[in-house]
Amino acid sequence: MVLEVALIDVLPGHEDAFAAAYAQGHPVLAGATGCRSVRMTRGIESPTRFVLLVEWDSVEAHEENFRATERFAQWRALIGPHFAGPPVVEHFVDVPA
């Protein structure tokens, strides 16, 4: 399992519209093959900053089963107009205790 972490800054005044677009697009993302869970959080100190957390079976599941498909285009068309700039996206794995 890998965790996709996307830091998303939205345009000031677009916070509620972005959250509504996320709610509308959530099934598009969550329905991708290899997607285990999806969660969006919003900054308290920085209310225009959102963090998307997506658990995938693998990096390939993210890139091949979502980013390279029409699902990604649908998702981006919903949330993209609210971006203040390109999101910063990285993948992470758990560290054993």
GUKOL-417446 format. One record per residue (C-alpha): x negated, y, z negated; residue in one letter; residue number from 1. Coordinates in steps of 0.5 Angstrom, whole numbers. Each point is the difference from the previous one (the first is absolute). Example, Ala and Ser with C-alpha at 12.3 -4.5 7.8 and 13.67 -1.06 7.14 Angstrom:
<recs>
<rec><px>-25</px><py>-9</py><pz>-16</pz><type>A</type><seq>1</seq></rec>
<rec><px>-2</px><py>7</py><pz>2</pz><type>S</type><seq>2</seq></rec>
</recs>
This chain:
<recs>
<rec><px>0</px><py>0</py><pz>0</pz><type>M</type><seq>1</seq></rec>
<rec><px>-2</px><py>7</py><pz>2</pz><type>V</type><seq>2</seq></rec>
<rec><px>2</px><py>7</py><pz>-3</pz><type>L</type><seq>3</seq></rec>
<rec><px>1</px><py>5</py><pz>5</pz><type>E</type><seq>4</seq></rec>
<rec><px>0</px><py>7</py><pz>-3</pz><type>V</type><seq>5</seq></rec>
<rec><px>2</px><py>6</py><pz>4</pz><type>A</type><seq>6</seq></rec>
<rec><px>-1</px><py>7</py><pz>-3</pz><type>L</type><seq>7</seq></rec>
<rec><px>5</px><py>5</py><pz>4</pz><type>I</type><seq>8</seq></rec>
<rec><px>0</px><py>7</py><pz>-1</pz><type>D</type><seq>9</seq></rec>
<rec><px>7</px><py>3</py><pz>2</pz><type>V</type><seq>10</seq></rec>
<rec><px>1</px><py>7</py><pz>3</pz><type>L</type><seq>11</seq></rec>
<rec><px>3</px><py>4</py><pz>-6</pz><type>P</type><seq>12</seq></rec>
<rec><px>7</px><py>1</py><pz>0</pz><type>G</type><seq>13</seq></rec>
<rec><px>1</px><py>-7</py><pz>3</pz><type>H</type><seq>14</seq></rec>
<rec><px>-1</px><py>-5</py><pz>-6</pz><type>E</type><seq>15</seq></rec>
<rec><px>8</px><py>-1</py><pz>0</pz><type>D</type><seq>16</seq></rec>
<rec><px>0</px><py>-1</py><pz>7</pz><type>A</type><seq>17</seq></rec>
<rec><px>-6</px><py>-5</py><pz>0</pz><type>F</type><seq>18</seq></rec>
<rec><px>3</px><py>-4</py><pz>-6</pz><type>A</type><seq>19</seq></rec>
<rec><px>6</px><py>-1</py><pz>4</pz><type>A</type><seq>20</seq></rec>
<rec><px>-3</px><py>-2</py><pz>7</pz><type>A</type><seq>21</seq></rec>
<rec><px>-4</px><py>-5</py><pz>-5</pz><type>Y</type><seq>22</seq></rec>
<rec><px>6</px><py>-3</py><pz>-2</pz><type>A</type><seq>23</seq></rec>
<rec><px>3</px><py>0</py><pz>7</pz><type>Q</type><seq>24</seq></rec>
<rec><px>-7</px><py>-4</py><pz>2</pz><type>G</type><seq>25</seq></rec>
<rec><px>-1</px><py>-4</py><pz>-5</pz><type>H</type><seq>26</seq></rec>
<rec><px>4</px><py>-6</py><pz>3</pz><type>P</type><seq>27</seq></rec>
<rec><px>-4</px><py>1</py><pz>6</pz><type>V</type><seq>28</seq></rec>
<rec><px>-7</px><py>-1</py><pz>-4</pz><type>L</type><seq>29</seq></rec>
<rec><px>2</px><py>-5</py><pz>-5</pz><type>A</type><seq>30</seq></rec>
<rec><px>3</px><py>-5</py><pz>6</pz><type>G</type><seq>31</seq></rec>
<rec><px>-7</px><py>0</py><pz>3</pz><type>A</type><seq>32</seq></rec>
<rec><px>-3</px><py>-7</py><pz>0</pz><type>T</type><seq>33</seq></rec>
<rec><px>-5</px><py>-1</py><pz>-5</pz><type>G</type><seq>34</seq></rec>
<rec><px>3</px><py>6</py><pz>-5</pz><type>C</type><seq>35</seq></rec>
<rec><px>1</px><py>-2</py><pz>-7</pz><type>R</type><seq>36</seq></rec>
<rec><px>2</px><py>6</py><pz>-3</pz><type>S</type><seq>37</seq></rec>
<rec><px>1</px><py>8</py><pz>1</pz><type>V</type><seq>38</seq></rec>
<rec><px>-1</px><py>5</py><pz>-5</pz><type>R</type><seq>39</seq></rec>
<rec><px>0</px><py>8</py><pz>1</pz><type>M</type><seq>40</seq></rec>
<rec><px>-2</px><py>4</py><pz>-6</pz><type>T</type><seq>41</seq></rec>
<rec><px>0</px><py>8</py><pz>0</pz><type>R</type><seq>42</seq></rec>
<rec><px>-5</px><py>4</py><pz>-4</pz><type>G</type><seq>43</seq></rec>
<rec><px>2</px><py>4</py><pz>-6</pz><type>I</type><seq>44</seq></rec>
<rec><px>-6</px><py>5</py><pz>0</pz><type>E</type><seq>45</seq></rec>
<rec><px>0</px><py>0</py><pz>7</pz><type>S</type><seq>46</seq></rec>
<rec><px>8</px><py>-1</py><pz>3</pz><type>P</type><seq>47</seq></rec>
<rec><px>-2</px><py>1</py><pz>7</pz><type>T</type><seq>48</seq></rec>
<rec><px>-5</px><py>-6</py><pz>-1</pz><type>R</type><seq>49</seq></rec>
<rec><px>3</px><py>-7</py><pz>1</pz><type>F</type><seq>50</seq></rec>
<rec><px>-3</px><py>-7</py><pz>-1</pz><type>V</type><seq>51</seq></rec>
<rec><px>2</px><py>-6</py><pz>4</pz><type>L</type><seq>52</seq></rec>
<rec><px>-1</px><py>-7</py><pz>-2</pz><type>L</type><seq>53</seq></rec>
<rec><px>1</px><py>-6</py><pz>4</pz><type>V</type><seq>54</seq></rec>
<rec><px>-2</px><py>-7</py><pz>-2</pz><type>E</type><seq>55</seq></rec>
<rec><px>-2</px><py>-4</py><pz>7</pz><type>W</type><seq>56</seq></rec>
<rec><px>-2</px><py>-7</py><pz>1</pz><type>D</type><seq>57</seq></rec>
<rec><px>-6</px><py>2</py><pz>3</pz><type>S</type><seq>58</seq></rec>
<rec><px>-3</px><py>7</py><pz>4</pz><type>V</type><seq>59</seq></rec>
<rec><px>1</px><py>-4</py><pz>6</pz><type>E</type><seq>60</seq></rec>
<rec><px>8</px><py>-1</py><pz>-2</pz><type>A</type><seq>61</seq></rec>
<rec><px>0</px><py>8</py><pz>-1</pz><type>H</type><seq>62</seq></rec>
<rec><px>-4</px><py>2</py><pz>7</pz><type>E</type><seq>63</seq></rec>
<rec><px>3</px><py>-6</py><pz>4</pz><type>E</type><seq>64</seq></rec>
<rec><px>7</px><py>-1</py><pz>-3</pz><type>N</type><seq>65</seq></rec>
<rec><px>2</px><py>7</py><pz>-1</pz><type>F</type><seq>66</seq></rec>
<rec><px>-5</px><py>6</py><pz>3</pz><type>R</type><seq>67</seq></rec>
<rec><px>0</px><py>-4</py><pz>7</pz><type>A</type><seq>68</seq></rec>
<rec><px>7</px><py>0</py><pz>0</pz><type>T</type><seq>69</seq></rec>
<rec><px>6</px><py>4</py><pz>2</pz><type>E</type><seq>70</seq></rec>
<rec><px>2</px><py>0</py><pz>-8</pz><type>R</type><seq>71</seq></rec>
<rec><px>-6</px><py>5</py><pz>-1</pz><type>F</type><seq>72</seq></rec>
<rec><px>2</px><py>4</py><pz>5</pz><type>A</type><seq>73</seq></rec>
<rec><px>7</px><py>0</py><pz>-3</pz><type>Q</type><seq>74</seq></rec>
<rec><px>-3</px><py>1</py><pz>-7</pz><type>W</type><seq>75</seq></rec>
<rec><px>-4</px><py>6</py><pz>2</pz><type>R</type><seq>76</seq></rec>
<rec><px>5</px><py>4</py><pz>4</pz><type>A</type><seq>77</seq></rec>
<rec><px>4</px><py>0</py><pz>-6</pz><type>L</type><seq>78</seq></rec>
<rec><px>-5</px><py>2</py><pz>-5</pz><type>I</type><seq>79</seq></rec>
<rec><px>-6</px><py>3</py><pz>4</pz><type>G</type><seq>80</seq></rec>
<rec><px>4</px><py>7</py><pz>1</pz><type>P</type><seq>81</seq></rec>
<rec><px>-1</px><py>2</py><pz>-7</pz><type>H</type><seq>82</seq></rec>
<rec><px>-7</px><py>-2</py><pz>0</pz><type>F</type><seq>83</seq></rec>
<rec><px>-5</px><py>6</py><pz>-2</pz><type>A</type><seq>84</seq></rec>
<rec><px>-6</px><py>-4</py><pz>3</pz><type>G</type><seq>85</seq></rec>
<rec><px>-2</px><py>-7</py><pz>2</pz><type>P</type><seq>86</seq></rec>
<rec><px>1</px><py>-5</py><pz>-6</pz><type>P</type><seq>87</seq></rec>
<rec><px>-6</px><py>-3</py><pz>-3</pz><type>V</type><seq>88</seq></rec>
<rec><px>1</px><py>-7</py><pz>0</pz><type>V</type><seq>89</seq></rec>
<rec><px>-4</px><py>-6</py><pz>-3</pz><type>E</type><seq>90</seq></rec>
<rec><px>0</px><py>-7</py><pz>-2</pz><type>H</type><seq>91</seq></rec>
<rec><px>-1</px><py>-3</py><pz>-7</pz><type>F</type><seq>92</seq></rec>
<rec><px>-1</px><py>-7</py><pz>-3</pz><type>V</type><seq>93</seq></rec>
<rec><px>1</px><py>-2</py><pz>-7</pz><type>D</type><seq>94</seq></rec>
<rec><px>-7</px><py>0</py><pz>-5</pz><type>V</type><seq>95</seq></rec>
<rec><px>1</px><py>-7</py><pz>-4</pz><type>P</type><seq>96</seq></rec>
<rec><px>0</px><py>1</py><pz>-7</pz><type>A</type><seq>97</seq></rec>
</recs>
